[in-house]
Amino acid sequence: MCGFARGEKILCCVVRSGTTAEVSIPARLTRHRAEGLGLIAMQERVTAIGGSLRIESRAGLGTELSIRIPLEGAMPIRIVLADDHVLVRQGLRSLLERENLQIVAEASDGQEAVRLTEAHHPDIAVIDISMPTLNGIDAARELSRSCPKTKSILLTQHEEEQYIHEALEAGVKGYVLKNQVSSDLIHAIQQVSRGEFYLSPAYRARWWRRTAPNRIGRQILDRARATGAAIDC
């Protein structure tokens, strides 16, 4: 028997060597809950907590039973997507679902983003900065009050430091440039989930050189650190 962690799951293997026949569970038994059948009951319990169970049995070679169970606290990150362009949302959903991130709702404007986030209480809200009815910064500000456990990541084309300052004041935890979304958004979600502040690397060094010596740059850095965030510059 062996057990070890791999990524965000724990793997347990039980191997029995020796002569064995092919093992199969009759289909009629799998259609019903069968008390007393250990493998079926085990599979039900593993599936209920998001895991998987696999059995391989070969005549003359033995049997291997493998169970993969998500580590505690490592369930899929739940996300609300907010962008007023359908094609953009579709692309973001495809990108995030490839990484086993769970999209619980999509919004097409700022007010809908707030309403859906308040309804679903996701881990992360990914919000476009420019949306009708309520812009991304104001939506993030509202969510910091109504859903303090949800962390907001802003998607933006703006590189001016004033926007970063306003975003931090609104409680935003991640600032991702839209032309870097495909390479940066997954990292942003992971970093923000750990309680850190994320700034797109393509802009981070330029921002640091340009703004660190001035008053706004120091305010941004102080604000990020005051929230317990980390900025790697």
C-alpha positions as CSV (number, residue, x, y, z in Angstrom):
1,M,0.0,0.0,0.0
2,C,1.3,3.5,-0.8
3,G,0.0,7.0,-0.3
4,F,1.3,10.4,-1.4
5,A,0.2,13.8,-2.5
6,R,0.3,14.8,-6.2
7,G,-0.6,18.4,-7.0
8,E,-3.9,19.0,-5.3
9,K,-4.9,15.4,-4.8
10,I,-3.8,12.6,-2.6
11,L,-3.2,9.2,-4.2
12,C,-3.7,5.9,-2.3
13,C,-2.8,2.6,-4.0
14,V,-3.4,-0.9,-2.8
15,V,-1.6,-3.6,-4.8
16,R,-2.1,-7.4,-4.3
17,S,0.4,-9.5,-6.3
18,G,-0.3,-13.1,-7.2
19,T,-2.6,-15.2,-9.2
20,T,-6.1,-13.8,-9.7
21,A,-9.0,-13.9,-12.0
22,E,-10.5,-11.0,-13.8
23,V,-12.8,-9.1,-11.5
24,S,-16.0,-7.4,-12.6
25,I,-19.1,-6.1,-10.8
26,P,-22.4,-7.2,-12.3
27,A,-24.2,-4.3,-13.9
28,R,-27.4,-5.0,-12.0
29,L,-25.6,-4.3,-8.8
30,T,-24.2,-1.0,-9.9
31,R,-27.7,0.3,-10.6
32,H,-28.7,0.1,-6.9
33,R,-27.1,1.1,-3.6
34,A,-25.8,-2.2,-2.3
35,E,-25.3,-2.4,1.4
36,G,-22.4,-4.6,2.4
37,L,-20.6,-4.5,-0.9
38,G,-17.3,-2.9,0.1
39,L,-16.1,-1.7,-3.3
40,I,-19.4,-0.2,-4.3
41,A,-19.8,1.6,-0.9
42,M,-16.2,2.8,-1.2
43,Q,-16.8,4.2,-4.7
44,E,-19.9,6.0,-3.6
45,R,-18.0,7.7,-0.7
46,V,-15.0,8.6,-2.8
47,T,-17.3,10.1,-5.6
48,A,-19.3,12.1,-3.0
49,I,-16.2,14.1,-2.1
50,G,-14.9,14.7,-5.6
51,G,-12.5,11.8,-5.8
52,S,-12.1,8.8,-8.2
53,L,-11.6,5.1,-7.7
54,R,-10.0,2.7,-10.2
55,I,-9.5,-1.0,-10.1
56,E,-7.2,-3.0,-12.5
57,S,-7.2,-6.7,-12.2
58,R,-5.2,-9.0,-14.6
59,A,-5.2,-12.8,-14.5
60,G,-1.9,-14.0,-13.1
61,L,-0.6,-10.5,-12.3
62,G,-2.7,-9.3,-9.4
63,T,-5.0,-6.4,-8.6
64,E,-4.4,-2.7,-8.1
65,L,-6.9,-0.4,-6.5
66,S,-6.2,3.3,-6.8
67,I,-8.1,6.1,-5.0
68,R,-7.6,9.8,-5.7
69,I,-9.1,12.3,-3.3
70,P,-8.8,16.1,-3.3
71,L,-6.7,17.5,-0.5
72,E,-8.6,19.4,2.2
73,G,-9.0,23.0,1.1
74,A,-8.0,22.1,-2.5
75,M,-11.5,21.9,-4.0
76,P,-11.9,23.7,-7.3
77,I,-11.7,27.4,-7.1
78,R,-15.1,28.9,-7.8
79,I,-15.2,31.9,-10.1
80,V,-17.7,34.5,-11.3
81,L,-16.8,36.0,-14.8
82,A,-17.9,39.5,-15.7
83,D,-17.4,41.0,-19.1
84,D,-19.8,42.7,-21.4
85,H,-18.6,40.8,-24.5
86,V,-19.9,37.3,-25.0
87,L,-16.9,36.0,-27.0
88,V,-14.5,37.3,-24.4
89,R,-16.4,35.4,-21.6
90,Q,-16.4,32.3,-23.7
91,G,-12.7,32.5,-24.2
92,L,-12.1,33.1,-20.5
93,R,-14.3,30.2,-19.5
94,S,-12.5,27.9,-21.9
95,L,-9.1,29.0,-20.5
96,L,-10.1,28.6,-16.9
97,E,-12.0,25.3,-17.3
98,R,-8.9,23.7,-18.9
99,E,-7.2,24.3,-15.5
100,N,-10.2,22.7,-13.6
101,L,-11.4,26.0,-12.3
102,Q,-15.2,26.1,-11.7
103,I,-17.2,28.9,-13.4
104,V,-20.3,29.3,-11.2
105,A,-21.9,32.3,-13.1
106,E,-21.3,34.8,-15.9
107,A,-22.3,38.5,-15.9
108,S,-22.5,41.0,-18.7
109,D,-22.5,44.2,-16.7
110,G,-21.3,45.5,-13.3
111,Q,-24.5,45.4,-11.5
112,E,-25.2,41.8,-12.6
113,A,-21.6,40.9,-11.5
114,V,-22.4,42.2,-8.0
115,R,-25.8,40.4,-7.9
116,L,-24.4,37.1,-9.0
117,T,-21.4,37.2,-6.7
118,E,-23.7,38.0,-3.8
119,A,-25.8,35.0,-4.8
120,H,-23.0,32.5,-5.3
121,H,-20.3,33.7,-3.0
122,P,-17.4,32.5,-5.2
123,D,-13.8,32.5,-4.2
124,I,-12.8,34.8,-7.1
125,A,-14.6,37.4,-9.2
126,V,-12.9,38.2,-12.5
127,I,-14.2,41.6,-13.6
128,D,-13.6,43.7,-16.7
129,I,-12.8,47.3,-15.8
130,S,-15.1,48.8,-18.5
131,M,-18.7,47.5,-18.3
132,P,-22.1,49.1,-18.5
133,T,-24.2,50.1,-15.5
134,L,-21.3,49.8,-13.1
135,N,-17.6,49.8,-14.0
136,G,-15.2,47.1,-12.7
137,I,-13.6,49.2,-10.0
138,D,-17.0,50.3,-8.5
139,A,-18.2,46.7,-8.7
140,A,-15.1,45.5,-6.9
141,R,-15.7,48.2,-4.2
142,E,-19.2,47.1,-3.7
143,L,-18.1,43.4,-3.4
144,S,-15.5,44.2,-0.9
145,R,-18.3,45.4,1.4
146,S,-21.0,42.8,0.6
147,C,-18.8,39.7,-0.1
148,P,-15.6,40.3,1.8
149,K,-14.5,36.7,1.3
150,T,-14.6,36.9,-2.4
151,K,-11.4,38.3,-4.0
152,S,-11.6,40.5,-7.1
153,I,-9.3,40.4,-10.1
154,L,-9.6,43.3,-12.5
155,L,-9.0,42.8,-16.3
156,T,-7.9,46.1,-17.8
157,Q,-6.2,47.8,-20.7
158,H,-5.1,50.7,-18.5
159,E,-1.4,50.9,-17.4
160,E,-1.5,54.3,-15.6
161,E,-0.7,54.0,-12.0
162,Q,-3.7,56.0,-11.0
163,Y,-5.9,53.1,-12.0
164,I,-3.9,50.7,-9.9
165,H,-4.2,53.0,-7.0
166,E,-8.0,53.2,-7.4
167,A,-8.2,49.5,-7.8
168,L,-6.4,48.9,-4.5
169,E,-8.6,51.4,-2.8
170,A,-11.6,49.5,-4.0
171,G,-10.2,46.2,-2.6
172,V,-9.0,44.6,-5.9
173,K,-6.5,41.8,-5.3
174,G,-5.3,41.3,-8.8
175,Y,-4.6,43.6,-11.8
176,V,-4.3,41.8,-15.1
177,L,-3.6,43.5,-18.4
178,K,-6.0,42.3,-21.1
179,N,-3.3,41.7,-23.7
180,Q,-1.7,39.3,-21.2
181,V,-4.8,37.4,-20.0
182,S,-3.9,34.1,-21.7
183,S,-0.5,33.9,-19.9
184,D,-1.3,35.8,-16.7
185,L,-4.9,35.1,-15.5
186,I,-4.3,31.5,-14.2
187,H,-1.2,32.8,-12.2
188,A,-3.3,35.7,-10.9
189,I,-6.0,33.4,-9.6
190,Q,-3.5,31.1,-7.9
191,Q,-1.6,34.0,-6.3
192,V,-4.7,35.9,-5.2
193,S,-6.1,32.7,-3.7
194,R,-3.0,32.6,-1.5
195,G,-3.8,36.0,-0.2
196,E,-1.2,37.9,-2.4
197,F,-1.7,40.9,-4.7
198,Y,-1.1,40.2,-8.4
199,L,0.2,42.6,-11.0
200,S,0.8,41.4,-14.6
201,P,4.6,40.8,-14.9
202,A,4.8,42.5,-18.3
203,Y,3.8,45.8,-16.6
204,R,5.2,45.2,-13.1
205,A,8.8,46.1,-13.8
206,R,7.8,49.2,-15.8
207,W,5.4,50.3,-13.2
208,W,8.0,49.8,-10.4
209,R,10.7,51.8,-12.2
210,R,8.3,54.6,-13.1
211,T,6.2,55.0,-9.9
212,A,8.2,53.6,-6.9
213,P,10.1,56.9,-6.4
214,N,7.0,59.0,-6.4
215,R,4.2,59.6,-3.9
216,I,1.6,57.5,-5.8
217,G,3.9,54.6,-6.2
218,R,4.7,54.6,-2.5
219,Q,1.0,54.8,-1.6
220,I,0.2,51.8,-3.9
221,L,2.9,49.7,-2.4
222,D,2.0,50.7,1.2
223,R,-1.7,50.0,0.5
224,A,-0.9,46.5,-0.9
225,R,1.2,45.6,2.1
226,A,-1.4,47.0,4.5
227,T,-3.9,44.5,3.2
228,G,-1.4,41.6,3.8
229,A,-0.6,41.3,0.1
230,A,2.7,40.7,-1.5
231,I,4.1,42.4,-4.6
232,D,7.1,40.8,-6.2
233,C,8.9,43.6,-8.0
